[in-house]
């Protein structure tokens, strides 16, 4: 097993590798204060209590899954949620909380 760290005792990135033969296993990165990725002094993404993305996201052929129903007007909604909302509002049903 290989262990190592980058940084200082207050803010570091540590890693553990079980075996050099397990090249297909994911690499786990553990930090004490979060992780920021910068390109040419431009902050691209930060990982901490939240994930902050500061650039456009290209999804290519991939999708966003497991999106919860929105609570406020600024949150994203699935096509199914919008479809059901329109059907129920046309039938005269009223919204209660975040449910119709």
C-alpha positions as CSV (number, residue, x, y, z in Angstrom):
1,X,0.0,0.0,0.0
2,X,1.3,3.4,-0.9
3,X,0.4,6.6,1.0
4,X,1.3,10.2,0.3
5,X,0.2,13.8,0.8
6,X,0.6,17.1,-1.0
7,X,0.3,20.4,1.0
8,X,0.8,21.1,4.7
9,X,-0.7,19.6,7.9
10,X,-3.5,22.2,7.9
11,X,-4.5,21.9,4.2
12,X,-3.4,18.9,2.3
13,X,-4.4,16.3,-0.3
14,X,-3.8,12.8,0.7
15,X,-3.9,9.6,-1.3
16,X,-3.7,5.8,-0.7
17,X,-3.0,3.3,-3.4
18,X,-3.8,-0.4,-2.6
19,X,-1.6,-1.8,-5.3
20,X,0.1,-0.5,-8.5
21,X,-1.5,-3.5,-10.3
22,X,-5.0,-2.1,-9.8
23,X,-4.7,0.5,-12.5
24,X,-8.5,0.4,-13.3
25,X,-9.6,1.3,-9.8
26,X,-10.8,4.9,-9.2
27,X,-8.4,7.3,-7.5
28,X,-9.7,8.7,-4.2
29,X,-8.6,12.1,-3.2
30,X,-9.1,13.3,0.4
31,X,-8.6,16.9,1.3
32,X,-8.9,18.9,4.6
33,X,-10.2,22.2,3.1
34,X,-11.7,21.2,-0.3
35,X,-10.2,21.2,-3.8
36,X,-10.0,23.9,-6.4
37,X,-9.0,23.4,-10.1
38,X,-7.5,26.3,-11.9
39,X,-6.4,26.8,-15.5
40,X,-4.1,29.7,-16.3
41,X,-5.0,31.4,-13.0
42,X,-8.8,31.1,-13.7
43,X,-10.9,29.2,-11.2
44,X,-12.7,26.4,-13.0
45,X,-14.3,24.3,-10.3
46,X,-14.2,24.1,-6.5
47,X,-15.1,21.1,-4.4
48,X,-16.0,21.6,-0.7
49,X,-19.4,21.7,1.1
50,X,-20.8,22.5,-2.4
51,X,-19.4,22.1,-5.9
52,X,-19.0,25.5,-7.6
53,X,-18.5,25.4,-11.4
54,X,-17.2,28.6,-12.9
55,X,-17.2,27.6,-16.6
56,X,-19.7,26.1,-19.1
57,X,-20.5,22.4,-18.7
58,X,-20.5,20.3,-21.9
59,X,-22.6,17.2,-21.3
60,X,-22.0,15.7,-24.8
61,X,-24.3,12.6,-25.0
62,X,-24.6,12.3,-21.2
63,X,-27.6,13.3,-19.1
64,X,-28.4,14.7,-15.7
65,X,-30.3,12.1,-13.7
66,X,-32.2,12.0,-10.4
67,X,-33.3,15.7,-10.5
68,X,-35.7,16.4,-7.6
69,X,-38.9,18.3,-8.1
70,X,-38.3,22.1,-7.8
71,X,-39.4,24.0,-4.7
72,X,-38.6,27.5,-6.0
73,X,-39.1,29.1,-9.4
74,X,-35.3,29.3,-10.0
75,X,-34.7,25.6,-9.7
76,X,-34.5,23.3,-12.8
77,X,-37.4,20.9,-13.5
78,X,-37.6,17.7,-15.5
79,X,-39.8,17.4,-18.6
80,X,-42.1,15.0,-16.8
81,X,-42.6,17.5,-13.9
82,X,-43.6,20.3,-16.4
83,X,-45.8,17.9,-18.3
84,X,-47.6,16.8,-15.1
85,X,-47.9,20.3,-13.9
86,X,-49.6,21.4,-17.1
87,X,-52.0,18.5,-17.2
88,X,-53.0,19.0,-13.5
89,X,-53.4,22.8,-13.9
90,X,-55.6,22.3,-17.0
91,X,-57.8,19.8,-14.9
92,X,-58.3,22.6,-12.3
93,X,-56.3,20.9,-9.4
94,X,-54.5,23.3,-7.1
95,X,-50.9,23.1,-5.9
96,X,-50.3,22.3,-2.2
97,X,-46.6,23.0,-1.2
98,X,-44.4,21.5,-3.9
99,X,-47.1,19.0,-4.9
100,X,-50.2,19.3,-7.1
